[in-house]
Amino acid sequence: MSAQTPFLVFSGTNSRYLAEKICNSLGCPLGQMNIQ
C-alpha cells in the first residue's frame, strides 16, 4: 500500500492484537504510547 501522507496506528490495551494485524496488513509500524 502506498500512501501520500504517512500515518500511525495506535491501540488501547484491549485492541492491541487487532492493531498489530492491521499494521502488518498495511505495512506500517504500530505507534508507541503509554497510558497511565
N, C-alpha and C positions, 0 to 999 in steps of 0.2 A: 504494500500500500504506500502510495506517495502522497504526502500532504504538503500544502504550501505553507501552512502555519504549524509549527511544532506544538504538541500538546502533551500534557502529563495526565496520567490516570492515578487517582487516589482511592483508597477504600477505608471503610471503617473496620473494626475488629471482626464483625460478623460476615463481611463480604470479601475478605482478602483472597480466598480461593477463586472466586469469580473474577475479581480484578486481575489476578495473575493469569487466568485463562484468556481474558480479553487482551491483556498486554502481549501475551505470546502470539495471539492471532494477528494483532496489529503490528507487531514487531517494534513496540515501544517499551521503554522502561516504566516500572511502577514507581511513582513518586514516593519519596521518603517523608514521613510525617510522624510526630509523636503526639498522642492525645493524652492529656493528664487531667 
